[in-house]
């Protein structure tokens, strides 16, 4: 009998080829499975808000662990080296941020008596070239994408981020029922393109699902703002709404710096609002 059984949504793996990286500074353990070259993070018992991508069963003692997929790697050594590096970087960044005095958080729009606005999502490109625009050291670039739904010919606006997503339930091989949130930004992918610089790929099936759920006639998606991100201090960047011309000039002259795997599917770390 194999020592371990790994069950995912698509396959079941019986193997002895599992390597474990024990708990790090953040009390997290990792498992590398050689058969599929995937590194998983073991979920702690109190992480009930996270849904697992896989179950790890130890056939010797019957213990079971829930896991989330971290990334693909060729070897366990590469995987664990990456985890150790990221843990070290995260520890240093956390220390630096803790030493910075922060103003009180501004009130979110999730309050009463706020005016409806257009919802936007911020998509970011990484850039590690270290070049400057004026006195600003550029560390990334981004676009705000605006989502304008229409119902009976009228533009639909929002008073809260909670109004912009919904949850669906799907059958799961590993947890029975999996709950998945569908966000407006799921309807689009943003990537760097050497010709267009920024490419929006609209996922028509997702747009259809969103419109059917909310009862909208259509959903228009377009870029509303262009920014370059600059280093404000170590580990801290700030957005510069530089306009389309400056944005495109910088990306056009630094294509090699932006044409990297990180930017084939831009990150979406934040949302915002647009007055119209």
N, C-alpha and C positions, 0 to 999 in steps of 0.2 A: 504494500500500500504506500502511495506517495504521502509525504509528510504534510503537504498543504493542499487545500482546495481554494481556488480563487474564482468567485462568481461575479461576472459583470452583467450588464444589460444584454450583451450580445454573445457571450461565450462562457464556458466553464473550463478552467485550467487545473489539471492535477500535476503537481510538480514538487520536486525537492529543491529547486533552484530559486530560492528566495533569500535575499540578503537584507539585514535590518540595520538601520542607523538609529541608535538609541537616542533618548530625549536630549534635546539641545537646550540652549539658554531660555527658549520660549516654551519649554515643556512639551515639545513636539517630537514624535518619532516618525521614521520613514521606512518604507519597504520597497525594494527594487525587485521586480519580477523579470527574470531573464527571458522567459518565453515570449513576452510581448514587448520587452524593453521599456516598460513603463515604471516610473517612480510614483509611488502613492504616499500620501500623508495619512497616518493613522489618526482618526478622529478621537478626541477625548470624550469621556462620558457626558460632560456638561455642554458639549457643542451641539445642542439639540436643534439649533436653527439651520445647521448644514445637513444636506442630504447626501448620502454616500454614493460614489460611483461604482464601488465594488465591496464585496465581503471577503475577508480572509479567515478561513477555517483551519485551525491546527488539528489535524486528524489524530494526533497522539493523545491530547487531553480534552478535545472538544471545545476549546475556547474559540470565540469568534470576535473579529475586529471589523469595524466599519472603516472604509478608506475613501479618500478623495484623490482623484488623479492630479498629479503635480506636473509632469512633463515626460517626454520621451528622451532616452539617452542610449548610447551604444553599450555602455558598460556601467556596472554599479559604481566603479571608482569615479567615472565622470559625473554620475548623478550625485554622489555624496560630496564630491569636491564643490559642485555647484551649490548644494544646500549649505555647506559650511561657509562658502564665500558670501552667499546671500544673508546668512545669519549674522556674520561678522559685520557686513555693511549695515544691516538693519539695526544692530545694536549701536553702532556709531551714530547713525542718523537719529535714532531715538534719543541718545544722550544730547546731541546737538540741539534737537528741537525742544527738549525739556529745559534747556538753558535760555530759550528765547521767550521773552514776555509777550503774551498774546492779548489783544483786546478782547473784550467780551464778545461772544458770538452774536452776530446780528440775527434778529428774528427772522425765521424762515417764513415763507408765504403760507405755511400751514396754520394760519390763524384766521379768526373771523374778520369780516369787513375788509377784505383785500380785493383790489380790482382784478378782474380776469386779464390774463396775459397769454401771449404765445409761448409755448414750451420749446426750449432749445436743449440740445445735447452737445457737449464739448468733446471733440475727437482730437487726440494728440499724436503727433509724430515725434519719435526720438531723434536726437541729433547729438553726436559726440565729437564734432569737428573742432569746437572751441573757438570759432571765428566770431568777430565782433561786428555789430552795426553801431557806429558811433562809439559810445562808451559802454554799450550793452553786450555782454558775452552771451551769445545765443546758445541755448541748451535744448531747444525743441521748437516745434511749430504746431499750430492747431487751427481748426475751424469750428465755428458754432453752426450746427445744422438745425434749422427751424422746422417744426412740424405744424402744418396748418390743416386741420380737418374741417370738412364742410358738411353741414346737415341742412337739407332743404334750402340750399344756396347761401346759408349764413355761416360765417367763420366761427368755429367753436374754440373758445379760449378756456383757460384753466385757472383756478384759484389755489390749487395744491398739487404737489407732485404725486400724491396718492391717487389723483384722478386720472393719471396718465398710464397706468398699468393695471393688469388684472391677472388672476391666477387660474390655471387650468389643471385638471387632474389627469394623469396618464398611468396606465398599468405598468408595474415594474416587476422584473424578475427577482429583485433583491430586497425590496422594501414594501411590496404590495401595491401601494398607491404612491406615485411621485407627484408632488405639487411643483409646478413650474410657473414662474412669473413671466409674462410677456410684456415687454416695455415698448414704447414707441420707437426707441432707437434700434430695436431688433429688426425693424423694417428696412434698415440700410447698413451697408458696410462702407467704410471709408478707407482708401488706400492711396499710397504714393504712386504716381505714374510718371514715367520719364517724359511723356509727351504732354499730358494734360496737367501734370503736377499733382492735382487732387482728383481722384476718381470716386464718384458716388455710385454704388451698385444697389439699386432698389430691389428688394425681395418681394415680388408681387404677391406670392402666396401668403406671406406674413401680413402685408398690407390688407389683403382680402380678409384674413382672419380678424385683424384689429377692427376693420370697418364693420364687419358683421357683428362683432361683440358689442361695439358702442352704438351701432345704428347710424353710422356716418355714410354719406354718399361717396366721399373720396377723401384721400389724405395726400396733400401736397408736401413734398420734402425738398428743401433747398438750403444752400449755404447762406447764412445771414451775417457772418463776421469772420475776419481773418486775423490771426495773431501770431506773433513770435514770442516765445518764452525765453526770458533772460535770467541769468543767475543773480539773485538778490543778495544772497550770502551762501556760505557752504551748505549744501543739501537743501537749499530753499530757492525756488524759482518763482517768478511772477510773470503774468501774462502782459504783453504789450499789444494792444489793439492797433496794429500798425497800418491797417488798410490793405486792400487787395494788391495794389501795385508793389509796395515794399515787400509784402509776403512773397509774391511771385518772383520778384527780382532775386531775393535771397535763395529761394528753392531752386530757381533756374541756374544759379551760379554755384550751387552746392548739391548737384544731383547725386554725386557719388556718396555724399554723407547721408542722404535721405533714402537712397535705394538700398535698404537693408531689410532683413527678414522681419524685424520688429514692426516695420511700417507697411507690411502687406495687408495687415488688418489693424487699423489704428485703434488704440485704447480709447475707451469712453469713460473717464473717471468722474465726470461732473455733469450737472444739468444747470440750466439757468432760465431766465425769463426775458421776453422781448415785449416792449410796449408798442402797440400799434393802434 
